[in-house]
């Protein structure tokens, strides 16, 4: 792998982690109510799963496997 590729990989991994953290910070500011609570829960689950899904795809066995896994994110 070239250094340029490693920088991109790290950058995307770092960005998805920051995105998840930012989602959590945002959701903490939303007032709690019976209407908001399920929506906030879903937003946190969806927003934090991005990084986990990327990491799973990044552990692919080959480029073809990576493309297959990343396609469904």
C-alpha positions as CSV (number, residue, x, y, z in Angstrom):
1,X,0.0,0.0,0.0
2,X,1.1,3.5,-0.7
3,X,1.3,6.1,2.0
4,X,-1.3,8.1,0.2
5,X,-3.8,5.2,0.4
6,X,-3.1,4.8,4.2
7,X,-3.8,8.5,4.7
8,X,-7.1,8.2,3.0
9,X,-8.0,5.1,5.0
10,X,-7.1,6.8,8.3
11,X,-8.9,9.9,7.3
12,X,-12.2,8.1,6.6
13,X,-11.9,6.0,9.7
14,X,-11.3,9.1,11.8
15,X,-14.1,11.1,10.1
16,X,-16.7,8.3,10.7
17,X,-15.7,8.2,14.3
18,X,-16.0,12.0,14.7
19,X,-19.4,11.8,12.9
20,X,-20.7,9.3,15.5
21,X,-19.4,11.5,18.3
22,X,-21.0,14.6,16.8
23,X,-24.4,12.7,16.5
24,X,-24.3,11.8,20.1
25,X,-23.4,15.4,21.2
26,X,-26.3,16.7,19.0
27,X,-28.8,14.2,20.4
28,X,-27.9,15.1,24.0
29,X,-29.2,18.6,23.2
30,X,-32.6,17.5,22.0
31,X,-35.3,17.8,24.7
32,X,-36.6,14.4,25.9
33,X,-40.3,13.6,25.2
34,X,-42.3,10.5,24.2
35,X,-42.1,11.6,20.6
36,X,-38.4,12.5,20.5
37,X,-37.0,9.6,22.4
38,X,-37.5,6.9,19.8
39,X,-36.3,9.2,17.1
40,X,-33.2,10.1,19.0
41,X,-32.5,6.4,19.7
42,X,-32.8,5.6,16.0
43,X,-30.5,8.6,15.0
44,X,-27.8,7.5,17.5
45,X,-27.9,3.9,16.2
46,X,-27.8,4.9,12.6
47,X,-25.2,7.6,13.0
48,X,-22.8,5.5,15.1
49,X,-23.1,2.4,12.9
50,X,-21.5,4.2,9.9
51,X,-18.0,3.9,11.5
52,X,-18.6,0.3,12.5
53,X,-19.8,-0.6,9.0
54,X,-16.8,1.1,7.4
55,X,-14.4,-0.8,9.7
56,X,-16.1,-4.1,8.8
57,X,-15.7,-3.4,5.1
58,X,-12.1,-2.2,5.6
59,X,-11.3,-5.7,7.0
60,X,-12.3,-7.2,3.7
61,X,-10.2,-10.1,2.3
62,X,-9.8,-8.4,-1.1
63,X,-10.6,-5.3,-3.1
64,X,-13.5,-7.1,-4.7
65,X,-14.8,-8.1,-1.2
66,X,-14.3,-4.5,0.0
67,X,-16.4,-3.1,-2.9
68,X,-19.1,-5.7,-2.2
69,X,-19.2,-4.8,1.6
70,X,-19.0,-1.0,1.1
71,X,-21.7,-1.0,-1.5
72,X,-24.4,-1.7,1.1
73,X,-23.4,1.0,3.6
